[in-house]
């Protein structure tokens, strides 16, 4: 992944997943987000 941001750190797969969840948390039902992220337990989402 390309470097980005002020500290020029490398962004990985889990950083992208976390960003996806953060961006979509306010506009989706929690159970939809859970299914899209393939989390088995709601606590993980």
Secondary structure, DSSP 4 states (H G I P E B T S, - for coil): --EETTTTEEP-HHHHHHHHHHHHTTTS-HHHHHHHHT-SSGGG-
